[in-house]
Amino acid sequence: MSASRRDRILCIVICGAGPASRVHVLVEMAQRDGWTVRIVATPAATAFLDTEALAELCGSPVRTDYRSNGESSQRSSAAGSIIVAPATFNSINKLAAGVNDTYALNVVAEAIGRNAPVAILPFVNTALASRRPFQHAVETLRVEGVRVIMGPGEWLPHPPGTGDSRLDDYPWHLALAAIDETAHQSRTHRRG
């Protein structure tokens, strides 16, 4: 696959958190922006998803493992850019620590290693976000060039037990804007 075609393939990695049930919002926004979207879900995310509807929307199956029966060996690592959203406490910590125990984490870890544009939009509560391991994980990922969308003016953790009230205002648009910016910078850097 040519670099220019790969540049407009976006892999959305979905973790098991409330906003996952609304990931179609991000898919549709990305498609309107000219992206070809592929979906990879962690095992925990599948309980939140209508995988058939997402497969129809994207024109390809939702991947949860390296290969399913009858499925081609085309890997989601062919994507030019990755958005992880919603990203859970567990997945962020594992990714930063180099734990690669699911297909979804493998796709993201490999993208980081290839210096592909990666943006992470967390969905964690304030109690979890205050933990030093999580803060260290966010810093580690940022040092590796990952765009973690968290902080003032971006996504902010919610108080424990209030996540359901934050589903309608989950800022999918920030993830898409971050990946558009990161992908543009990556293309400009390769040309220069």
Buried (B, 14 or more C-beta within 10 A) or exposed (E): EEEEEBBBBBBBBBBBBBBBBBBBEBBEBBBEBEBBBBBBBBBBBBEBBEBEEBBEBBEBBBBBEEEEEEEEEEBBBEBBBBBBBBBBBBBBBBBBEEEBEBBBBBBBBBBBEEEBBBBBBBBBBEEBBEEEEBEEBBEBBBEEEBBBBBEEEEBEBBEEEEBEEBBEEBBBEBBBBBBBEBBEEBBEEEEE
